[in-house]
Amino acid sequence: MGIRFLKIASVYFFIAVCLGFVMGIIHNFAFTSVHAHLNLLGWVSMAIFGIIYLIYPSSTSTGLAKGHFWLHNIGVPLMQGALFLQILTGNGSFTIGIIIGSILVVVGVLLFTINILKLKASQNILANKDITM
């Protein structure tokens, strides 16, 4: 699960960088909020989730982790795709996609939070290792 999150995070990073690059070239920053959300919810958050799941591998086998994975990975593209289309077309009917995607992300993050709060320090793969420098 941790590796999957890291791989998907790198894809979001690439997409966000490309979007920022294009906005800079054409001097049109209308999609700044999409760019920021792809970086924060896609790249940064998913990379952090991946690292945490690698440090606490026992947390990846729970239903909470699986639910988190799917809700986040359905919610972010739905929310950001709908936001992109709404900005592009000016059509407010895409708001429902933004709302549904946002709800999926929030519920996914709630599942992640519950999963992490249930962990014990001894479940950390680094718990019994000397990592001093």
Beta strands, then each sheet from edge to edge (+ up, - down):
end
